[in-house]
Amino acid sequence: MENRQIHSEDISAPPHPEVVLERHHEPTDIHDRIAFRVVKFMRVFADAFFSKRYGHRAVVLETVAAVPGMVGGLLQHLKSVRHIRDDQGWIRELLDEAENERQHLMTFIHIAQPSRLERWVIMIAQMIFYNLFFFTYLFAPRTAHRIVGYLEEEAVVSYTQYLKEIDAGNIENVPAPQIAIDYWDLPQSARLRDVVIKVRADEAHHRDTNHEFANRIRDKQHP
């Protein structure tokens, strides 16, 4: 199985001190392999449709990425209430993830200005992914979290490629939208490059969180 990593020479700027970019969970069993293959299958369509249009790719990616946290938070909430026991912080973490991904989407909507066709693609992708992910999480939460972990691995790769295109001058380093400046507390002089670095760091954090949740379910340490 491919061990996909981002090497130091591929990193255009240092991440937040607590974020490690060069991290990949090597599939160890059938659950991991299914999750890994599902994400690779999804990547094929993203590459075919968007190629190097990274701003538009980010819009669709974040539309899908905003789903798992909300679905997981909802189902963990219902489970906690149903079993009358503490959730060990899972609900808040998952809902915070969903809100963070929504902010990513709102940011890239300002940058990419998706066309009507792309908006339809967004709606269809979200509808399909929501239903598939809901039932996956309901019946196989470990696999669901592993899928998100691998999705976030791919997101880190995509945003690193986005940064390389900006640094190469192939994508204009436009001023950061005000929504991004407010959300990440960036200076008013911030540019697109600064935003992508922040988003990539967020995705790396979500990657680690979801792989850890999958590990805890595997080890029966989940609430």
C-alpha positions in Angstrom: 0.0 0.0 0.0 1.3 3.4 -0.9 2.8 5.4 2.0 1.8 8.9 0.9 3.9 11.6 2.7 4.7 15.2 2.2 8.4 15.7 2.3 10.0 18.8 3.8 11.0 20.1 0.3 7.4 20.1 -0.7 6.4 22.4 2.1 6.2 26.0 1.0 6.0 27.5 4.5 6.3 26.3 8.1 3.0 25.1 9.6 1.8 26.0 13.1 4.3 24.7 15.7 1.9 21.9 16.9 1.1 20.7 13.4 3.0 17.9 11.7 2.4 17.7 7.9 4.4 14.6 7.1 2.0 12.0 8.6 0.2 9.1 7.0 -1.7 6.3 8.7 -0.7 3.1 6.9 -3.7 0.8 6.5 -3.5 -2.2 8.8 -6.7 -4.2 8.2 -9.7 -4.4 6.0 -11.5 -1.4 7.6 -8.5 0.8 6.9 -8.0 -0.5 3.4 -11.7 0.1 2.5 -11.5 3.7 3.9 -8.2 4.3 2.0 -9.6 3.0 -1.3 -12.8 5.0 -1.0 -10.8 8.2 -0.6 -8.5 7.4 -3.5 -11.6 6.7 -5.6 -13.0 10.1 -4.7 -9.6 11.7 -5.5 -9.7 10.5 -9.0 -12.9 12.4 -9.7 -11.6 15.6 -8.0 -8.4 15.4 -10.1 -10.3 14.8 -13.4 -12.9 17.6 -12.8 -10.7 20.3 -11.3 -7.1 19.6 -12.4 -5.1 22.5 -11.0 -8.0 24.8 -10.4 -7.2 24.6 -6.7 -9.6 27.4 -5.5 -12.6 25.6 -7.1 -11.3 22.3 -5.9 -11.2 23.7 -2.3 -14.8 24.9 -2.6 -16.0 21.3 -3.4 -13.6 19.7 -0.9 -14.8 21.9 1.9 -18.4 21.3 1.1 -17.8 17.6 1.6 -15.5 18.1 4.5 -18.1 20.1 6.5 -20.4 17.0 6.6 -18.5 14.4 8.8 -18.2 16.6 11.9 -21.8 17.5 11.9 -23.0 13.9 11.3 -20.5 12.5 13.8 -21.5 15.1 16.4 -25.2 14.4 15.9 -24.8 10.6 16.2 -22.5 10.9 19.2 -25.0 13.2 20.9 -27.8 10.8 20.4 -25.6 7.9 21.6 -24.6 9.9 24.7 -28.3 10.7 25.5 -29.4 7.1 24.7 -26.9 5.5 27.0 -26.9 8.3 29.5 -23.1 8.6 29.7 -20.5 11.2 29.0 -19.2 11.7 25.5 -15.6 12.3 26.6 -15.4 15.5 24.5 -16.2 13.9 21.2 -19.3 15.9 20.4 -17.6 19.3 20.9 -14.6 18.3 18.9 -16.7 17.0 16.0 -19.0 20.1 15.9 -16.0 22.4 16.1 -14.5 20.5 13.1 -17.7 21.0 11.2 -17.7 24.7 11.9 -14.1 25.1 11.0 -14.7 23.4 7.6 -17.7 25.6 7.0 -15.5 28.7 7.5 -13.0 27.2 5.0 -15.9 27.0 2.5 -17.1 30.5 3.2 -13.5 31.7 2.6 -13.0 30.0 -0.7 -16.4 31.0 -2.0 -15.0 34.6 -1.9 -11.8 33.5 -3.6 -13.0 31.1 -6.3 -16.4 32.5 -7.2 -17.8 29.2 -8.4 -19.9 29.0 -11.5 -23.5 27.9 -11.6 -22.4 24.4 -12.8 -19.9 24.1 -9.9 -22.6 25.1 -7.5 -24.8 22.3 -8.8 -21.8 19.9 -8.4 -21.4 21.1 -4.8 -25.1 20.4 -4.1 -25.0 17.0 -5.6 -21.7 16.0 -4.0 -23.0 17.1 -0.6 -26.3 15.3 -1.0 -24.6 12.0 -2.0 -21.8 12.2 0.5 -24.1 13.1 3.4 -26.3 10.1 3.0 -23.4 7.7 2.4 -21.5 9.1 5.4 -24.5 9.1 7.7 -25.1 5.3 7.2 -21.4 4.6 7.3 -21.0 6.3 10.7 -24.2 4.7 12.0 -23.1 1.2 11.3 -19.3 1.5 11.1 -18.1 4.6 12.9 -14.4 3.4 13.0 -14.4 3.2 9.2 -16.2 6.6 9.0 -13.5 8.3 11.0 -10.7 6.6 9.1 -12.3 7.9 5.8 -12.2 11.4 7.2 -8.6 10.9 8.3 -7.6 9.9 4.8 -9.6 12.7 3.2 -7.7 15.1 5.4 -4.4 13.6 4.4 -5.4 14.3 0.8 -6.5 17.8 1.7 -3.0 18.5 3.2 -1.5 17.3 -0.1 -3.8 19.5 -2.2 -3.2 22.6 -0.2 0.5 22.0 -0.3 0.2 21.8 -4.1 -1.9 25.0 -4.0 0.9 26.8 -2.2 3.4 25.7 -4.7 1.3 27.1 -7.5 1.0 30.4 -5.7 4.8 30.5 -5.1 5.4 29.7 -8.7 3.3 32.6 -9.8 0.7 30.4 -11.6 -2.0 31.5 -9.2 -2.3 35.1 -8.2 -1.6 35.8 -4.5 -4.7 37.9 -4.0 -5.6 39.7 -0.8 -7.2 37.5 1.8 -11.0 37.9 2.1 -12.1 39.8 5.2 -13.9 36.7 6.5 -10.6 34.9 6.7 -8.8 37.8 8.3 -11.5 37.9 11.0 -11.7 34.1 11.5 -7.9 33.4 11.8 -7.1 36.9 13.2 -4.8 37.6 10.3 -3.3 41.1 9.7 -5.2 43.3 7.2 -2.3 42.8 4.8 -2.8 39.0 4.6 -2.8 37.4 1.2 -4.2 34.1 -0.2 -1.0 32.3 0.7 -1.4 33.1 4.4 -5.0 31.7 4.2 -3.9 28.5 2.5 -1.3 27.9 5.2 -3.9 28.3 8.0 -6.4 26.0 6.2 -3.7 23.4 5.6 -2.8 23.5 9.4 -6.5 23.0 10.2 -6.8 20.0 7.9 -3.7 18.4 9.4 -5.3 18.8 12.9 -8.6 17.2 11.6 -6.5 14.4 10.1 -4.9 13.5 13.4 -8.1 13.8 15.3 -10.1 11.5 13.1 -7.3 8.9 12.9 -7.1 9.0 16.7 -10.9 8.6 17.0 -10.7 5.6 14.7 -7.9 4.1 16.8 -9.9 4.6 20.0 -12.9 2.8 18.5 -10.6 0.0 17.4 -9.1 -0.2 20.9 -12.6 0.1 22.5 -11.7 3.3 24.2 -14.6 5.3 22.7 -17.5 6.6 24.8 
